[in-house]
Amino acid sequence: MNRNLVLLSTAAAVSLLSAQMAAAQEAHRVAFLAASSQNGYNQAIYAGIQEAAAELGVEVEIFDGAFDSAAQYAQVEDLAAGGRFDAFIVTPNDTVGIATALEDATADGIVVATALFPVGPELSNMEPQVAGLTTTVAANPAQGAAAQAQAVVDFCADKDPCRVVIMIGQLIYPFDNLRYETFRQVLGEHANIQIVATGEGNYDPDASLTAMQDILQANPEVDAVLSNADQHLIGVEIALSDAGYDVASVFLIGGGLNQIAVDAIRAGTYDATLAEYPHSMGKAALEAVVTTLEGGTAPAWIDPTTLGAAPEIVTKEWLDANPDFVAEWQG
């Protein structure tokens, strides 16, 4: 072989290797700080992050907040100090307490987006409340809660009394407390509606089952269950069935629009759910931080209710009219 050709071939190979190494070194690294990596909703957000990362050539890694505010705060501090990541996407456990840690991260040059909830003292304010925060991908929790409660009001219109159980995640969370107060405000405007009990389901079917069993022992007559999460309805359904209820006779409304709820609404077991799009939410958050990392300007707020085609409250009527609809997450 001609010596010059060998040299050219070698030079081309070295050049290609150098280009590949440079590309690998330049790949953006994004950490997803999940409220809980074991939670199906957070897993769906991460699936959207992973999809966008694959399309954009970005490295991503998930961290488990274990539904523990202190643990998640420490994660932000440790990851910021470690310097491995260019950006964070956070689903916050404590929307107020974590603000200080995120401010320190943005001050260090880390690009930060939040998903599901805004960070700061005002949960209804979607504009950045943390200095340097890039994007909030979240809807006002009170808006969705009001729509859910109104669906219960509509069901209860001809019932007096209409006995309602509220199944919330955890009242210690600011966002769940806001939802709970919104539920109570909307329902409280109607004299025929009695809130007979409140349970904390912790976004877990087993916890919801136990909570509902305890509620039914003290309040055996229930007409409706208003829940902020579809996961809760799984436990609620089992408790009602074990107590001898015809589950379909009880108005059940959840939140999150997972496939389990979609199937149950189609079957007539559940009645409705609040539409949410966690996969699309994660994808939008990843795209926003990458846009910022590459010198562009990402929207300060992305309204996740605009990311899907379903109405705010999804019912059997809508699902029957849209038989090909598939939820973004299993549940």
N, C-alpha and C positions, 0 to 999 in steps of 0.2 A: 504493500500500500504506500502511496505517496506520502512522504514525511509531512508535507504541508497539510494534507488532508487529515492526517492523524492529529496534528496540532489544532486544526480548526475544529475537529470533532471533540477533542478534549476540552477546548475552550468553550464550545457550545454547551457541553455537559456541565462544566463548572458554572457557567452563566445561569443555566436552568436551575441547578441546585441552589445557587445563591438567591435566585428569585423566589424559589420555594421557601427557603429559610426566612427570607425577608417577609414573605406573605404570612408565614406562621407567626413570626414575631409581631406582626402588625395586627393580628386578629384581635378584635375587641373581646374582652372578657366581662361577662355580666353575671352577677350573683342574684338569684331569686331568693329572697328571705320570706318564706311562706309562713303564714300564721301557724299552720301545721302541715307538714309534708304528708301526714297520714289522712288528711281530710280530702274527700273527693273533689270538692270545689277548687281547692288550692291545686290539686293535681291537674285539674282541667286547665287552670290558668297556666301552669307550667307546660302543659302540652302545647298550648298556643305559643308560649315563649320559645319552646324548642322548634316548632315549625318555622317561625320567623327567623330563628337563629340559623337553621339549616339553609334557608333561602339567602341569607345575608352573609354567611360565612363567619358567624359569631360563636364564641365558646360560652356556654352557660352551665351553671351549677346551682342546684337547689340546696337550701339549708332549712332545717326543721325548727320552727319557732315553738312547737309543742303546745300551742295555745297558752304560752307563758310569756307575759309581758317583759319580765326581768331578763329571761333568757334571750329574747329577741333583741332587747336593748344591748345586751352584752355582745351578741353576734355582730351588730352594726359596728360597735367599737372595735372588736377584734378584727373584723374583715377590713375596716378602714385602715387600721394600723398595719395590717399585713401587706397591703399594697398590691395584692394579686389581681384586683378587679378594677375595671374602669368605670363600672356603673352598677347600681343596685336597683332592683325592682322589689318593692316591699308590699306585702299585704299585712297591715299593722294589726297587732293584738291590742295595743293601747294607742289610740289615735292621737292622744295628747302627750303622754309621757315619752314617746319615742322621738318627738320633734327635736329635742336637744341633740340627741345622737345623730340624727340626720343632718342637722345644721352643721355639726362638726364635720361630717362626711363631705358635704357639698363645699365647705370651706377648704377642704383638702383637695378639691378638684374632681371629686367623684360625682358623676352624673346620677341623679336619683329620680325615679318615678315611683308613684304609689298606685296600687290597683285595689279595687273594690271599695276602699274608703279614702277620703282625704285625710291628711295629717294636719292637726292643729286643733284649736279649741272650738271651731265652728264646723260641725259636721254637715251643715247645709251649704257651706261655702266651698265651691269647687275650685276657686282660684287659689294659687299656691299661697299657703300660710307659713311655709318654711323658707327661709332665705336660700336662694339657689336651687330650689326644687324645680325640676324640669317639667314634669307632666303628672297630672292626676287623671287616672282612668277610673272614674267612679260616678255613681248616681247618688242623688240625695236620698239617704235612707228613709227620711220621713215621707217623701213623695210616694215611694213604693208601698210603705206601710199604710198610708192613708187609702191607697187604692185597694189593698187587701181588706182593710177594715170595712170599706164601703161595700165590697162584695158580700161580706157577712151581713151588713145592714140590709142589703137588698134581699138576701135569703130570709132574714128575720121579719120582713115587713108584715107578714100575716100571722106571726106567732107572738103570743103574749101569755106568759113570759117566754123569751127566747134565751136559753141558758148556754152561755159561751165559755169555753175554756181557751185560755191563751197559752200557747207553748212557745216560749222564747229560747234563744240560745243560752246566754248568761247575762244576767242583769248587771254584772260587774263591768261588762264591756260598754263603753259610752254609746256605741252605735246600736247595740241591742236595747239599751235603756231608752234611747231616742225612739226606736221603733215601738217599744212597749208603751211609752207615754203617748205616742201617736195613736196606737190601737185604742187605748183607754179614752182618749179625747174624742175620737170619732164615734166609738160605740156609746160613750157616755151621753151623747146628744140625743139618745133614743130611749125613752122611758121603758119600753117593752124589753130591752136587752139587759140581761143580768150577767155580769162577768163572775162566774161561780168559783173560778180558781185559776191560778197561774202556775205553770211548771217550767223548769229549766231543762231543756233537752241537750244542751251542749253540743249540738250538731251531730248527735250520735243516736242511732236507732235504739240501742240498749238503754241508754240513759233516759230517752223519751218514753220507752216502754215502762220503766220503773216509775217515772214521774206520773204517767197517765194512770197506772194501776193505783197509785196512792190517791190520786185525785178522785177516781171513780169510787173508791171505798167511802170517801166522805161526801161525794156528790154524784149519786148514781144516775141522775137524770141530766143528760147533755144533748143539746141540739146541734151545736157547731163547735169546731175546733179551728182556731185561727193561729197559724204558725208562720214564723218568718223563714222556715227552712223545710224543704221537701224531705230531708233525712228524718226529721222528727215524725213525719206522718207514718213512716214505716212502723215505728214503735207504737204510735197512737192507734193505728189500725189493729195491731195484734191485741192491745189492751181492750179495745172496744169489742172485738170478736170474742175474746176470752170471757168478757163480762156479759155475753149473750146478746149484744147489739147486732142488728142488721146494719153493717157498717155503711152501706149505701144510703141509709136514711139519715145519717149524720152529715152535716155540711163540713167538708174538710178542705181547707185551703192552705197551701204551703208557699214556698218561695224558692226560686233558683232554676226552675224549668229543667230538671234532669229527666233522663229517659224513663226511670222507674215511675216518676210522677206522670209523665206523658202517657205511659201505658195504662196506669191506674185510672187516669181521667178518661181515657178512651173506653175503658171497661166499665166506667160508671162507679168505681169505688171511691175515688177522690173527685172533687168538684172543680178545683181551679188551682192555679199557681201563678206567682209573679214571675214574669219572663226575665231571665238573665242569661248572659252569654259569656261564661268564663273563658272559654277557649279564645274567642275573638278579643276579649279583654287583654289576655296575656300577649297575644300577637300584636295588638296595638301598642301596648306598653314597650315591648321590645323594639318595635320599629321607631318609636318616639326617642328612646335613649340612643339608638344607633344614629338617627338623624342628627341629634345633638352632638354626639361624639365626632361625627364627620363634618361638623361646622355648620350644619343647617339649623333651622328654627322649627322646633316641634310645637304643636299646640299645647297651651298651658293646661287645657282641660279637654278630655275626650269623653263624651257622653256615651256610656256603653249601651244605653237603651236604643241608640241609633245603629247598633252593629248587627241587629238581627231583624227578621221580618215579622215576628209574632207581635200581637197586641200586648199591652202592658199586663193585662190579666188574661191568661190562657184558659179557655174553657173547653168542654167537650164539643160544643157547637163549632168553635173555631177549628179544633182538631179534626172533626168529621169533615169539615169543608176543605181541609188541607191534609189529606191522608198520607202524603209522602213526607210530611215534616218529621225530622229527626233532631233530637236535642243535642246540644254540644257536649254533654257529659252524661255518664251513666248514672252516677249517684253514689 
